[in-house]
Amino acid sequence: MGIQGTEVAKGAADMVLTDDNFCSIVNAVEKGRAIYAGIQKFVAFIMSVHIAEVMQIFICIVVGIPVMRTPLQILFLILVTDLPPSIALGMEPGEAHILKMRPRPKEEPIVLMWMWLAMIMNGAVLTVVVVAVYLISLINYCDGEVLQSNIYLLDSYEVRLSKAQTVAFISLVWSENIRAYISRSFTNPMWHDILGNKHMQKAIVMAQICLYVAVLTPYLSDRILGLRGLEIGFFGWAL
């Protein structure tokens, strides 16, 4: 006990309760488990989206289609789309059943085997979605061509290619934002208490604002990030 206990007892103790209340142990365990789960969610999200981003570029290189994003676009994704939701996941409130979970062994790693499998599968799903959107965009803007060698022979291929890359860029940001909400829980669906983490709302709103600023600001979009304002007929809306 931190108040009634002697200095000798406190010096020899492994744990000291500063308010002399055993309920503090329960609160401390709950808080510790919530922090640990937040770290796991942070790792699961950031690894899954990074696996997807690497797989997308790898597929472009292997298949022979133009790489779908520039180095500055990758930097934008890391700083704006990936990092803020990751921090928000680290601040995720503890779930209601967190104290009913079994104690975690000391030697257990942070990332479990089933988490690795889930990260790879989620990364694969993100890759399939974004690559499919990119291929459709290339077909739409590049007269049905998808291979890099053929696209480079087209008139104004830089403009055509940048439009397809912009569509893929927007789809990736939206997909990663959805993935951030899915990562809030390993057991509950995405819509369960969807507004329960106010930090996540701020992170997603900021990512969306930065996305449209990056796409719609003339000098920033075309000269720096290599993006371009679009008229996307097959999506039914325009930027």
Buried (B, 14 or more C-beta within 10 A) or exposed (E): BBEEBEEEEEEEEEEEBEEEEEEBEEEEEEEEBBEBBBBBBBBBBBBBBBBBBEBBBEBBEEEEBBBBBBEEBEEBBBEBBBBBBBBBBBBBBBBEEBEEEEEEEEEEEEEEEEBEEBBBEBBBBBBBBBBEBBBBBBBBBBEEBBEBEBBEEBEEBEEBBBBBBBBBBBBBBBBBBBBBBBBBBBEBEEEEEEEEBEBBBEBBEBBBEBBEEBBEBEEEBBEBBBBBBBEBEEBEEEB
